[in-house]
Amino acid sequence: MMVMPLRDVCGSVRPYTSAAARRRPARGARIAAGRRWWGARSPIPRHHPDPDRAVHRPRLFALAYRLLGAASAAEDTVREAVERCAFTDPLTAATVEARLTAEVVNLCRTRLDVERARRGETWLPEPVPTAHGELGPLDSAAQRDLISLSTLTLLEQLSPSERAVFVLREAFEYAHREIADILDIPEAESQQLYRIARKCLHDNRIRPRPATEIGPVSERFLLAARAGDHTTVHQLLSADAIAISDDATAHSAGRDQVEPYLLELLTKRRPGTSISLEEINGVPAAVARSGRTVLLVAVPEIIRDQVSAVRIMTTPDKLTYLARGDGSTRGDGKI
């Protein structure tokens, strides 16, 4: 049988074969493999007081965050889903997982419908620390790309249903028949929504690179910017670099505008303020704090060993989740 290359959403090439040629494992084995990030399943004992918290909440939060791009809203969604799902009968963890997942996904779709009109062109996702697995394993470049600020921003172009299908398929390896059950749509419609979403992101994304390649560039750039090293900052910024802020009044385009803006932003320091290098959404970022208050997060995007964009979050509501951390995710050194 002929095998044709198919370029995936992140730009990498993977082989495509027919369903018969893939010889996929049995449904139960496939589901277990797809959920291996979140631990093995086990039957929940009868009269278990709260079967979801220890086993399912981390995965549900990671799912809701990818669907919403907002950590605080993701927490609220998981909490509401748990409250809606009352389990009175003894159930397996797999059954509980399926019900909670469906509830979270559909609550997120409703939230996206409502919030879409509120999110303007300058909207940026909420930053989330990821050094300790807060969003699940990020072992591959593709996994990190799916939770990057740039990809989460691109996902805003999709309809809520397209986004749900794409996230469930790409990040959690759900089969289309499972997705169809969750969204209450035909399997063929799930496949169509996935193709639309995949093409949209493929047309606007480049192939992701391993953290070992982009990490050193990001760190060098942020250290240079904080130190006021104009030469290094200028060298690492691409000619068409942009700075995007969730503050509608702050947006710069081109190296000549971005360079002075960033240098001023990261060299100004109020008394009691420190700037640390931390892993945010899978990449190094500069985080400015005053005590336990997060003032600013700056996340560079690297393309071909240069900084093509810097996303800057300063809105207090958007930094609440990060500020609530106990500090265990902070970088070892201060910039």
Buried (B, 14 or more C-beta within 10 A) or exposed (E): EEEEEEEBBBBBEEEBEEEEEEEEEEEEEBBBEBBEBBEEBEEBEEEBEEBBEEBBBBBBBBBBBBBBBBBBBBBBBBEBBBEEBEBEEEBEBBBBBBBBBBBBBBBBBEBBEEBEEEBEEBBBBBBBBBBEEBBBEBEBBBBBBBBBBBBBBBBBEBBBBBBBBBBBBBBBBBBBEBBBBBBEBEBEBBBBBBEBBBEBBBEEBEEBBEBEEBBEBBBBBBBBBBBEBEEBBEEBBBEEBBBBBBEEEBBBEBBEBBBEBBBEBBEEEEEEBBBBBBBBBBBBBBBBBEEEEBBBBBBBBBBEEBBBBBBBBBBEEBBBBBBEBEEEBBBEEEB
